[in-house]
Amino acid sequence: MQCDRVGRQHPWHGWVVRVPHGAVVGFVTGQFDTGMHAGRLRIHRTQTDGIAVFAIPVDAVATSDNGMIILADSAASVLTEWLVYFIRRHVRA
């Protein structure tokens, strides 16, 4: 199980994450400290039926300034591989 840093916020907490062409990936909500995604940024993106959670390597960040992070070109092409899980608001039985 991955977990965010407890009691501390990542310096980029709340920043918008975008791909190079400008589309929003989500917002930085922390960093994974354990598990296979340890050291990666935890990015949340609200969907219509839940929240998508991405684990993005810090080295995929091309630039960061003024509350915004732009991912490298190479990162954008494999962004779907970083999808960690999808939290549904409603679980159907």
N, CA, C and O atoms as a Tinker XYZ file with bonds, in Angstrom:
   372  protein
     1  N      0.839000   -1.187000    0.000000    73     2
     2  CA     0.000000    0.000000    0.000000    64     1     3
     3  C      0.875000    1.239000    0.000000    63     2     4     5
     4  O      1.866000    1.307000    0.727000    81     3
     5  N      0.509000    2.219000   -0.818000    73     3     6
     6  CA     1.242000    3.470000   -0.850000    64     5     7
     7  C      0.562000    4.469000    0.089000    63     6     8     9
     8  O     -0.651000    4.415000    0.291000    81     7
     9  N      1.336000    5.362000    0.648000    73     7    10
    10  CA     0.745000    6.392000    1.493000    64     9    11
    11  C      1.492000    7.709000    1.273000    63    10    12    13
    12  O      2.667000    7.731000    0.907000    81    11
    13  N      0.772000    8.797000    1.506000    73    11    14
    14  CA     1.377000   10.116000    1.388000    64    13    15
    15  C      2.210000   10.408000    2.619000    63    14    16    17
    16  O      2.080000    9.746000    3.649000    81    15
    17  N      3.061000   11.403000    2.499000    73    15    18
    18  CA     3.795000   11.872000    3.672000    64    17    19
    19  C      2.781000   12.351000    4.703000    63    18    20    21
    20  O      1.825000   13.049000    4.367000    81    19
    21  N      2.989000   11.982000    5.925000    73    19    22
    22  CA     2.063000   12.358000    6.987000    64    21    23
    23  C      2.630000   13.559000    7.730000    63    22    24    25
    24  O      3.794000   13.561000    8.129000    81    23
    25  N      1.795000   14.581000    7.911000    73    23    26
    26  CA     2.209000   15.750000    8.674000    64    25    27
    27  C      3.083000   16.721000    7.905000    63    26    28    29
    28  O      3.439000   17.774000    8.435000    81    27
    29  N      3.443000   16.395000    6.660000    73    27    30
    30  CA     4.272000   17.288000    5.852000    64    29    31
    31  C      3.663000   17.375000    4.462000    63    30    32    33
    32  O      3.134000   16.387000    3.953000    81    31
    33  N      3.732000   18.524000    3.857000    73    31    34
    34  CA     3.260000   18.671000    2.497000    64    33    35
    35  C      4.449000   18.760000    1.558000    63    34    36    37
    36  O      5.488000   19.325000    1.900000    81    35
    37  N      4.285000   18.201000    0.386000    73    35    38
    38  CA     5.314000   18.309000   -0.634000    64    37    39
    39  C      5.410000   19.776000   -1.044000    63    38    40    41
    40  O      4.390000   20.464000   -1.063000    81    39
    41  N      6.615000   20.283000   -1.376000    73    39    42
    42  CA     6.754000   21.696000   -1.766000    64    41    43
    43  C      5.839000   22.093000   -2.932000    63    42    44    45
    44  O      5.481000   23.263000   -3.067000    81    43
    45  N      5.465000   21.131000   -3.766000    73    43    46
    46  CA     4.587000   21.436000   -4.907000    64    45    47
    47  C      3.121000   21.147000   -4.602000    63    46    48    49
    48  O      2.301000   21.137000   -5.520000    81    47
    49  N      2.769000   20.913000   -3.341000    73    47    50
    50  CA     1.401000   20.567000   -2.965000    64    49    51
    51  C      0.406000   21.591000   -3.524000    63    50    52    53
    52  O      0.569000   22.798000   -3.341000    81    51
    53  N     -0.619000   21.088000   -4.204000    73    51    54
    54  CA    -1.655000   21.953000   -4.765000    64    53    55
    55  C     -1.355000   22.505000   -6.147000    63    54    56    57
    56  O     -2.221000   23.122000   -6.767000    81    55
    57  N     -0.146000   22.293000   -6.635000    73    55    58
    58  CA     0.216000   22.824000   -7.952000    64    57    59
    59  C     -0.493000   22.052000   -9.059000    63    58    60    61
    60  O     -0.750000   20.855000   -8.929000    81    59
    61  N     -0.805000   22.746000  -10.146000    73    59    62
    62  CA    -1.426000   22.143000  -11.325000    64    61    63
    63  C     -0.350000   21.420000  -12.128000    63    62    64    65
    64  O      0.751000   21.941000  -12.305000    81    63
    65  N     -0.667000   20.218000  -12.614000    73    63    66
    66  CA     0.263000   19.436000  -13.438000    64    65    67
    67  C     -0.319000   19.387000  -14.849000    63    66    68    69
    68  O     -1.469000   18.995000  -15.051000    81    67
    69  N      0.505000   19.797000  -15.828000    73    67    70
    70  CA     0.074000   19.828000  -17.227000    64    69    71
    71  C      1.045000   19.068000  -18.118000    63    70    72    73
    72  O      2.227000   18.932000  -17.800000    81    71
    73  N      0.527000   18.576000  -19.239000    73    71    74
    74  CA     1.390000   18.016000  -20.275000    64    73    75
    75  C      1.868000   19.182000  -21.131000    63    74    76    77
    76  O      1.299000   20.270000  -21.044000    81    75
    77  N      2.902000   18.988000  -21.962000    73    75    78
    78  CA     3.478000   20.104000  -22.719000    64    77    79
    79  C      2.493000   20.888000  -23.590000    63    78    80    81
    80  O      2.666000   22.093000  -23.776000    81    79
    81  N      1.461000   20.222000  -24.129000    73    79    82
    82  CA     0.518000   20.952000  -24.973000    64    81    83
    83  C     -0.541000   21.692000  -24.168000    63    82    84    85
    84  O     -1.408000   22.345000  -24.748000    81    83
    85  N     -0.487000   21.600000  -22.833000    73    83    86
    86  CA    -1.334000   22.413000  -21.979000    64    85    87
    87  C     -2.464000   21.717000  -21.251000    63    86    88    89
    88  O     -3.028000   22.296000  -20.323000    81    87
    89  N     -2.823000   20.494000  -21.631000    73    87    90
    90  CA    -3.921000   19.793000  -20.958000    64    89    91
    91  C     -3.556000   19.508000  -19.504000    63    90    92    93
    92  O     -2.415000   19.163000  -19.197000    81    91
    93  N     -4.523000   19.655000  -18.625000    73    91    94
    94  CA    -4.304000   19.418000  -17.201000    64    93    95
    95  C     -4.348000   17.925000  -16.900000    63    94    96    97
    96  O     -5.283000   17.228000  -17.293000    81    95
    97  N     -3.324000   17.442000  -16.196000    73    95    98
    98  CA    -3.270000   16.056000  -15.733000    64    97    99
    99  C     -3.965000   15.965000  -14.379000    63    98   100   101
   100  O     -4.711000   15.019000  -14.125000    81    99
   101  N     -3.725000   16.946000  -13.509000    73    99   102
   102  CA    -4.312000   16.950000  -12.174000    64   101   103
   103  C     -3.575000   17.919000  -11.271000    63   102   104   105
   104  O     -2.999000   18.905000  -11.730000    81   103
   105  N     -3.602000   17.620000   -9.961000    73   103   106
   106  CA    -2.988000   18.483000   -8.955000    64   105   107
   107  C     -2.128000   17.651000   -8.017000    63   106   108   109
   108  O     -2.494000   16.526000   -7.677000    81   107
   109  N     -0.989000   18.191000   -7.595000    73   107   110
   110  CA    -0.096000   17.501000   -6.663000    64   109   111
   111  C     -0.772000   17.455000   -5.295000    63   110   112   113
   112  O     -1.164000   18.485000   -4.745000    81   111
   113  N     -0.902000   16.232000   -4.753000    73   111   114
   114  CA    -1.500000   16.078000   -3.426000    64   113   115
   115  C     -0.518000   15.507000   -2.414000    63   114   116   117
   116  O     -0.849000   15.382000   -1.235000    81   115
   117  N      0.684000   15.161000   -2.856000    73   115   118
   118  CA     1.683000   14.618000   -1.941000    64   117   119
   119  C      2.735000   13.825000   -2.681000    63   118   120   121
   120  O      3.005000   14.059000   -3.859000    81   119
   121  N      3.319000   12.888000   -1.975000    73   119   122
   122  CA     4.359000   12.037000   -2.543000    64   121   123
   123  C      4.213000   10.647000   -1.938000    63   122   124   125
   124  O      3.919000   10.516000   -0.749000    81   123
   125  N      4.415000    9.606000   -2.745000    73   123   126
   126  CA     4.391000    8.246000   -2.234000    64   125   127
   127  C      5.694000    7.982000   -1.490000    63   126   128   129
   128  O      6.774000    8.252000   -2.015000    81   127
   129  N      5.601000    7.459000   -0.281000    73   127   130
   130  CA     6.784000    7.171000    0.529000    64   129   131
   131  C      7.138000    5.697000    0.557000    63   130   132   133
   132  O      8.277000    5.340000    0.857000    81   131
   133  N      6.181000    4.838000    0.249000    73   131   134
   134  CA     6.420000    3.400000    0.331000    64   133   135
   135  C      5.908000    2.707000   -0.927000    63   134   136   137
   136  O      5.214000    3.312000   -1.744000    81   135
   137  N      6.252000    1.458000   -1.069000    73   135   138
   138  CA     5.744000    0.654000   -2.181000    64   137   139
   139  C      6.473000    0.920000   -3.483000    63   138   140   141
   140  O      7.496000    1.604000   -3.525000    81   139
   141  N      5.914000    0.357000   -4.546000    73   139   142
   142  CA     6.566000    0.444000   -5.850000    64   141   143
   143  C      6.601000    1.860000   -6.426000    63   142   144   145
   144  O      7.335000    2.113000   -7.381000    81   143
   145  N      5.826000    2.781000   -5.867000    73   143   146
   146  CA     5.819000    4.154000   -6.361000    64   145   147
   147  C      6.554000    5.126000   -5.426000    63   146   148   149
   148  O      6.415000    6.341000   -5.569000    81   147
   149  N      7.319000    4.611000   -4.490000    73   147   150
   150  CA     8.034000    5.451000   -3.521000    64   149   151
   151  C      8.858000    6.516000   -4.230000    63   150   152   153
   152  O      9.574000    6.230000   -5.190000    81   151
   153  N      8.745000    7.751000   -3.743000    73   151   154
   154  CA     9.496000    8.868000   -4.299000    64   153   155
   155  C      8.792000    9.594000   -5.439000    63   154   156   157
   156  O      9.246000   10.653000   -5.873000    81   155
   157  N      7.691000    9.038000   -5.925000    73   155   158
   158  CA     6.967000    9.688000   -7.021000    64   157   159
   159  C      5.931000   10.662000   -6.470000    63   158   160   161
   160  O      5.434000   10.499000   -5.356000    81   159
   161  N      5.619000   11.665000   -7.262000    73   159   162
   162  CA     4.595000   12.625000   -6.883000    64   161   163
   163  C      3.222000   11.969000   -6.977000    63   162   164   165
   164  O      2.957000   11.203000   -7.904000    81   163
   165  N      2.366000   12.266000   -6.033000    73   163   166
   166  CA     0.985000   11.763000   -6.056000    64   165   167
   167  C      0.119000   12.866000   -6.674000    63   166   168   169
   168  O      0.000000   13.965000   -6.132000    81   167
   169  N     -0.479000   12.540000   -7.818000    73   167   170
   170  CA    -1.285000   13.498000   -8.569000    64   169   171
   171  C     -2.728000   12.998000   -8.594000    63   170   172   173
   172  O     -2.979000   11.847000   -8.951000    81   171
   173  N     -3.677000   13.855000   -8.217000    73   171   174
   174  CA    -5.101000   13.506000   -8.273000    64   173   175
   175  C     -5.767000   14.290000   -9.393000    63   174   176   177
   176  O     -5.466000   15.460000   -9.628000    81   175
   177  N     -6.680000   13.611000  -10.074000    73   175   178
   178  CA    -7.503000   14.264000  -11.090000    64   177   179
   179  C     -8.933000   13.823000  -10.856000    63   178   180   181
   180  O     -9.239000   12.632000  -10.904000    81   179
   181  N     -9.809000   14.785000  -10.603000    73   179   182
   182  CA   -11.211000   14.475000  -10.361000    64   181   183
   183  C    -11.881000   14.117000  -11.674000    63   182   184   185
   184  O    -11.766000   14.831000  -12.670000    81   183
   185  N    -12.580000   12.998000  -11.651000    73   183   186
   186  CA   -13.344000   12.521000  -12.804000    64   185   187
   187  C    -14.826000   12.637000  -12.460000    63   186   188   189
   188  O    -15.179000   12.989000  -11.335000    81   187
   189  N    -15.674000   12.348000  -13.408000    73   187   190
   190  CA   -17.111000   12.425000  -13.147000    64   189   191
   191  C    -17.581000   11.362000  -12.158000    63   190   192   193
   192  O    -18.580000   11.564000  -11.468000    81   191
   193  N    -16.875000   10.232000  -12.078000    73   191   194
   194  CA   -17.309000    9.176000  -11.170000    64   193   195
   195  C    -16.244000    8.782000  -10.153000    63   194   196   197
   196  O    -16.273000    7.665000   -9.637000    81   195
   197  N    -15.321000    9.662000   -9.862000    73   195   198
   198  CA   -14.306000    9.368000   -8.854000    64   197   199
   199  C    -13.047000   10.180000   -9.054000    63   198   200   201
   200  O    -13.073000   11.253000   -9.657000    81   199
   201  N    -11.938000    9.659000   -8.541000    73   199   202
   202  CA   -10.650000   10.355000   -8.628000    64   201   203
   203  C     -9.618000    9.413000   -9.224000    63   202   204   205
   204  O     -9.457000    8.286000   -8.754000    81   203
   205  N     -8.919000    9.867000  -10.254000    73   203   206
   206  CA    -7.801000    9.113000  -10.809000    64   205   207
   207  C     -6.553000    9.539000  -10.056000    63   206   208   209
   208  O     -6.344000   10.732000   -9.833000    81   207
   209  N     -5.722000    8.585000   -9.661000    73   207   210
   210  CA    -4.500000    8.878000   -8.920000    64   209   211
   211  C     -3.309000    8.441000   -9.761000    63   210   212   213
   212  O     -3.227000    7.289000  -10.185000    81   211
   213  N     -2.384000    9.371000  -10.000000    73   211   214
   214  CA    -1.192000    9.100000  -10.787000    64   213   215
   215  C      0.037000    9.152000   -9.891000    63   214   216   217
   216  O      0.081000    9.922000   -8.932000    81   215
   217  N      1.039000    8.329000  -10.207000    73   215   218
   218  CA     2.331000    8.365000   -9.522000    64   217   219
   219  C      3.346000    8.812000  -10.569000    63   218   220   221
   220  O      3.727000    8.027000  -11.437000    81   219
   221  N      3.780000   10.055000  -10.494000    73   219   222
   222  CA     4.636000   10.633000  -11.520000    64   221   223
   223  C      6.057000   10.813000  -10.992000    63   222   224   225
   224  O      6.253000   11.462000   -9.965000    81   223
   225  N      7.057000   10.243000  -11.684000    73   223   226
   226  CA     8.445000   10.419000  -11.246000    64   225   227
   227  C      8.836000   11.902000  -11.274000    63   226   228   229
   228  O      8.478000   12.630000  -12.199000    81   227
   229  N      9.559000   12.327000  -10.268000    73   227   230
   230  CA     9.993000   13.727000  -10.206000    64   229   231
   231  C     10.840000   14.092000  -11.429000    63   230   232   233
   232  O     10.809000   15.237000  -11.880000    81   231
   233  N     11.597000   13.130000  -11.970000    73   231   234
   234  CA    12.433000   13.442000  -13.127000    64   233   235
   235  C     11.614000   13.632000  -14.413000    63   234   236   237
   236  O     12.180000   13.970000  -15.452000    81   235
   237  N     10.299000   13.422000  -14.359000    73   235   238
   238  CA     9.431000   13.677000  -15.516000    64   237   239
   239  C      9.005000   15.141000  -15.579000    63   238   240   241
   240  O      8.383000   15.566000  -16.553000    81   239
   241  N      9.337000   15.914000  -14.544000    73   239   242
   242  CA     8.987000   17.332000  -14.510000    64   241   243
   243  C      9.990000   18.111000  -15.354000    63   242   244   245
   244  O     11.189000   18.104000  -15.075000    81   243
   245  N      9.483000   18.787000  -16.395000    73   243   246
   246  CA    10.354000   19.583000  -17.265000    64   245   247
   247  C     10.575000   20.966000  -16.657000    63   246   248   249
   248  O     11.710000   21.438000  -16.576000    81   247
   249  N      9.494000   21.612000  -16.232000    73   247   250
   250  CA     9.596000   22.935000  -15.620000    64   249   251
   251  C      8.572000   23.056000  -14.499000    63   250   252   253
   252  O      7.557000   22.359000  -14.489000    81   251
   253  N      8.850000   23.944000  -13.564000    73   251   254
   254  CA     7.902000   24.232000  -12.493000    64   253   255
   255  C      8.087000   25.678000  -12.062000    63   254   256   257
   256  O      9.198000   26.124000  -11.776000    81   255
   257  N      6.964000   26.405000  -12.022000    73   255   258
   258  CA     7.009000   27.804000  -11.629000    64   257   259
   259  C      5.580000   28.310000  -11.480000    63   258   260   261
   260  O      4.671000   27.835000  -12.162000    81   259
   261  N      5.387000   29.263000  -10.596000    73   259   262
   262  CA     4.099000   29.925000  -10.425000    64   261   263
   263  C      2.941000   28.960000  -10.212000    63   262   264   265
   264  O      1.865000   29.157000  -10.777000    81   263
   265  N      3.142000   27.924000   -9.410000    73   263   266
   266  CA     2.066000   27.005000   -9.091000    64   265   267
   267  C      1.692000   26.043000  -10.197000    63   266   268   269
   268  O      0.607000   25.462000  -10.172000    81   267
   269  N      2.580000   25.864000  -11.175000    73   267   270
   270  CA     2.294000   24.965000  -12.286000    64   269   271
   271  C      3.510000   24.119000  -12.616000    63   270   272   273
   272  O      4.643000   24.599000  -12.600000    81   271
   273  N      3.256000   22.844000  -12.917000    73   271   274
   274  CA     4.298000   21.902000  -13.322000    64   273   275
   275  C      3.997000   21.466000  -14.750000    63   274   276   277
   276  O      2.862000   21.109000  -15.066000    81   275
   277  N      5.005000   21.495000  -15.607000    73   275   278
   278  CA     4.873000   21.001000  -16.979000    64   277   279
   279  C      5.711000   19.733000  -17.077000    63   278   280   281
   280  O      6.895000   19.733000  -16.742000    81   279
   281  N      5.084000   18.648000  -17.540000    73   279   282
   282  CA     5.802000   17.387000  -17.694000    64   281   283
   283  C      6.621000   17.400000  -18.974000    63   282   284   285
   284  O      6.302000   18.120000  -19.921000    81   283
   285  N      7.671000   16.604000  -18.994000    73   283   286
   286  CA     8.524000   16.478000  -20.180000    64   285   287
   287  C      7.729000   15.824000  -21.309000    63   286   288   289
   288  O      6.761000   15.106000  -21.057000    81   287
   289  N      8.142000   16.074000  -22.556000    73   287   290
   290  CA     7.474000   15.477000  -23.717000    64   289   291
   291  C      7.401000   13.966000  -23.610000    63   290   292   293
   292  O      6.361000   13.373000  -23.895000    81   291
   293  N      8.487000   13.340000  -23.204000    73   291   294
   294  CA     8.507000   11.880000  -23.099000    64   293   295
   295  C      7.551000   11.384000  -22.021000    63   294   296   297
   296  O      7.002000   10.289000  -22.137000    81   295
   297  N      7.349000   12.174000  -20.980000    73   295   298
   298  CA     6.448000   11.776000  -19.901000    64   297   299
   299  C      5.004000   11.768000  -20.371000    63   298   300   301
   300  O      4.232000   10.891000  -19.982000    81   299
   301  N      4.632000   12.720000  -21.190000    73   299   302
   302  CA     3.254000   12.828000  -21.644000    64   301   303
   303  C      2.816000   11.613000  -22.453000    63   302   304   305
   304  O      1.657000   11.204000  -22.378000    81   303
   305  N      3.724000   11.038000  -23.219000    73   303   306
   306  CA     3.355000    9.913000  -24.078000    64   305   307
   307  C      3.084000    8.630000  -23.312000    63   306   308   309
   308  O      2.395000    7.746000  -23.822000    81   307
   309  N      3.605000    8.508000  -22.109000    73   307   310
   310  CA     3.389000    7.293000  -21.319000    64   309   311
   311  C      2.638000    7.578000  -20.022000    63   310   312   313
   312  O      2.707000    6.793000  -19.076000    81   311
   313  N      1.930000    8.687000  -19.978000    73   311   314
   314  CA     1.224000    9.096000  -18.774000    64   313   315
   315  C      0.254000    8.026000  -18.291000    63   314   316   317
   316  O      0.112000    7.831000  -17.084000    81   315
   317  N     -0.403000    7.341000  -19.185000    73   315   318
   318  CA    -1.374000    6.328000  -18.771000    64   317   319
   319  C     -0.715000    5.183000  -18.015000    63   318   320   321
   320  O     -1.388000    4.509000  -17.234000    81   319
   321  N      0.566000    4.940000  -18.216000    73   319   322
   322  CA     1.252000    3.891000  -17.484000    64   321   323
   323  C      1.427000    4.252000  -16.011000    63   322   324   325
   324  O      1.687000    3.374000  -15.188000    81   323
   325  N      1.289000    5.520000  -15.673000    73   323   326
   326  CA     1.474000    5.961000  -14.296000    64   325   327
   327  C      0.178000    5.979000  -13.501000    63   326   328   329
   328  O      0.167000    6.373000  -12.334000    81   327
   329  N     -0.928000    5.549000  -14.137000    73   327   330
   330  CA    -2.185000    5.505000  -13.413000    64   329   331
   331  C     -2.093000    4.447000  -12.325000    63   330   332   333
   332  O     -1.891000    3.268000  -12.615000    81   331
   333  N     -2.238000    4.859000  -11.093000    73   331   334
   334  CA    -2.106000    3.948000   -9.969000    64   333   335
   335  C     -3.439000    3.254000   -9.702000    63   334   336   337
   336  O     -3.507000    2.025000   -9.705000    81   335
   337  N     -4.462000    4.003000   -9.479000    73   335   338
   338  CA    -5.778000    3.423000   -9.263000    64   337   339
   339  C     -6.849000    4.483000   -9.414000    63   338   340   341
   340  O     -6.572000    5.681000   -9.478000    81   339
   341  N     -8.066000    4.010000   -9.467000    73   339   342
   342  CA    -9.213000    4.884000   -9.677000    64   341   343
   343  C    -10.180000    4.667000   -8.529000    63   342   344   345
   344  O    -10.642000    3.546000   -8.313000    81   343
   345  N    -10.487000    5.709000   -7.796000    73   343   346
   346  CA   -11.384000    5.606000   -6.652000    64   345   347
   347  C    -12.794000    5.985000   -7.124000    63   346   348   349
   348  O    -13.025000    7.105000   -7.580000    81   347
   349  N    -13.706000    5.061000   -7.010000    73   347   350
   350  CA   -15.086000    5.339000   -7.431000    64   349   351
   351  C    -15.888000    5.925000   -6.273000    63   350   352   353
   352  O    -15.743000    5.509000   -5.124000    81   351
   353  N    -16.732000    6.893000   -6.598000    73   351   354
   354  CA   -17.591000    7.471000   -5.568000    64   353   355
   355  C    -18.668000    6.503000   -5.131000    63   354   356   357
   356  O    -19.043000    6.462000   -3.959000    81   355
   357  N    -19.160000    5.729000   -6.068000    73   355   358
   358  CA   -20.242000    4.799000   -5.759000    64   357   359
   359  C    -19.830000    3.397000   -6.161000    63   358   360   361
   360  O    -19.462000    3.158000   -7.311000    81   359
   361  N    -19.889000    2.488000   -5.235000    73   359   362
   362  CA   -19.568000    1.093000   -5.534000    64   361   363
   363  C    -20.895000    0.392000   -5.847000    63   362   364   365
   364  O    -21.828000    0.402000   -5.045000    81   363
   365  N    -20.949000   -0.207000   -7.017000    73   363   366
   366  CA   -22.190000   -0.894000   -7.407000    64   365   367
   367  C    -22.100000   -2.353000   -6.998000    63   366   368   369
   368  O    -21.080000   -3.012000   -7.201000    81   367
   369  N    -23.158000   -2.830000   -6.435000    73   367   370
   370  CA   -23.203000   -4.238000   -5.993000    64   369   371
   371  C    -23.661000   -5.142000   -7.117000    63   370   372
   372  O    -23.759000   -6.355000   -6.932000    81   371
